[in-house]
Structures are given as C-alpha cells and as structure tokens.
Amino acid sequence: MKHIINKIKSRFAIIVLALLCTACVSSPDEKQPEAIEAANSALSNGVSNYEKSKYELATTYFRNALRDFRSIDHQFGIASSCLNLSKTYLSMGDIELADAYMKQAQRIIEQENITQLLDHLHIIESSIAIENNQHTQAKEILSPLLQRDTNNEFTLAAIQNRTRISHDEMSNNREEAEQWTSKFEQTLKSSNNPSHKARLARFRANLSDDTETQNKYFDRALNIYRTQTNRPGIAATLQEWGNALIQKNQNETASDKLQRALYIRQSLHDRRNSLDILNSLAQISTDSKIKKWIEKLQNKQFNQWDAFTAAINQFPN
C-alpha cells in the first residue's frame, strides 16, 4: 500500500511539473483506486489541454480533479489541482484567481508538510508577485532557489523570473538586467525547452536600443512561439514589440503588432493584458472606441468578450 501511495505522489509531481516545464505526462504502472484514477485522468486531460493553449478546457478538467480529490479528502491531490489551476489562470492573465488558488495550495502544503510541491509553489508564487509589481517579495521567494548548486528546471524557472524582475527595474539598474540575462543564457545551455529560448530572445530585444536588433530578436521569439502554438507567448512578443516600436515613433507598424496581440488576448479572455494593449494603442490612435473599451475593461467584472472582439476586429465580418 505504501508503494502505491508513493506512486500516486510521484504521478502528481510529474503533472504539476509539466505545467512548468512542458514535460510529457506518463501513466502510472499500477492499478489505482477508481476515485484516484478518475482524478488522475482529469489532471492528465487538463495538462494536455494546457499544453495546447486550451486554457478554459484545461481549467474545467483541473476543477473536476479538484472536486474528485476533495470528495476523498486527498490533500496532496487537492494541492496539486490548486497549483495547476493557479498556473493556468496565470497564463490567462487572471492574476486574482491565480493568487486565490495558489494560496489554497500554499495553505495545504504548509499544513500537511508536502515538501514535494514546494518548488512548484514558489515559482508560481513569485510569478504572481512579479505580475503585481511586488518585486521585493518576489526576490525573497526566489532567493532559496537561486542559492542552490543544482541546475534543474526549477533553478532555470527561478533565474528566468529573477531576470524578469531585473528587466522591470532596468531603468534604475541596466547593468543588473544585462547580468541576469547573461546568467539566464548560460543556464539555458543545459535546457532543450524552446520556450526558454524564446524568452531569452525577448530579453535580448528589450536590452537593445537598435531597432534592427530588436526586430531580429522579437522575430526569433515569435517564430518559436508560433511553432509551439503558444498563444500567451505570441501575444506577449507582439505586445512588447509594439511598445518598442512606439518608442521609435514607428506608430503604424506598432499599431499592427498591438492589434494582433489584442486579438489573442481577447481570445484568452485576458482582461489585464487587453487593457494594457488598449492603453498603448491610445497613445498612438485617436479612435474613440479604444477609450470606450478601456473604460469597460477597467471594471473587474467585465465579461462582454464577444462584443469587444467584434468591435476591435479589423477583419470583415
């Protein structure tokens, strides 16, 4: 029985890790109780849909897994499901829900001393802090991971998040951003994850003041994300590219990039990033509907996605 329990715990760890590292999900070797099998199946389907950027469907499966684990009071499974939901809502730009599920996972992990999930928790927790511009808190969360001698996916994820912080603070300390970007690039030599290489290209674009160099790196990132059909990655690249072009007064090209990013953010129902893009467009456009939709999206209860998409869509209906 003890062996089966260990197998179950290993299974959950693999599934949560898949969300961070896009690893494959393997099936358990042994027959498990029916309730566990149903929850495992829901988690696996959630991961499969997450990797295809089908986030709404992924959340349905993860919620089903959470329900099944709660029905048998399986604390490890409950914490795993909450972490998966938190990660998925992060990808959808719903930081409040991501934070709520992360805190539920954190409570259970600390209460039950589930050390196997601590690294997963800390990476997600730091990502949420970064999204909320809580950089000091994020640095504190990442510090233990960054001090390890090991070089695994969690170390790489921690370095990536620390590099994100340095870029957010680049106006105050450009040298630090350059140092962390170089460290991230050095650590990448042991990783075959294309998403990390795309992220590095975006970091390099952000460090450059030369338009041609920026275009080269953004184009590289975009091609990688397109190959993966990574919708948040594609949208983030177009959004950053558009903002960089605004700084160069290349407003027509910037508008094209931002409009394309906006369509993807709309499809993800990502209110926060849609609002950020609209604010960027408002800098270079006099279109009155942009200001109108900014006002609508500022409402946290916004749910008029079909009308929003129809209003902003540039293609014939």
Protein Blocks (a to p, Z undefined) as FASTA:
>chain_A
ZZmmmmmmmmmmmmmmmmmnopacdddfbdcdfklmmmmmmmmmmmmmmmnopaklmmmm
mmmmmmmmmmnopaklmmmmmmmmmmmmmmnopaklmmmmmmmmmmmmmmnopaklmmmm
mmmmmmmmmmnopaklmmmmmmmmmmpmbdcfklmmmmmmmmmmmmmmmmmommlmmmmm
mmmmmmmmmpcbfklmmmmmmmmmmmpcbfklmmmmmmmmmmmmmmnopaklmmmmmmmm
mmmmmmnopaklmmmmmmmmmmmmmmnopaklmmmmmmmmmmmccbfklmmmmmmmmpmk
bcblmlmmmmmpmbdZZ
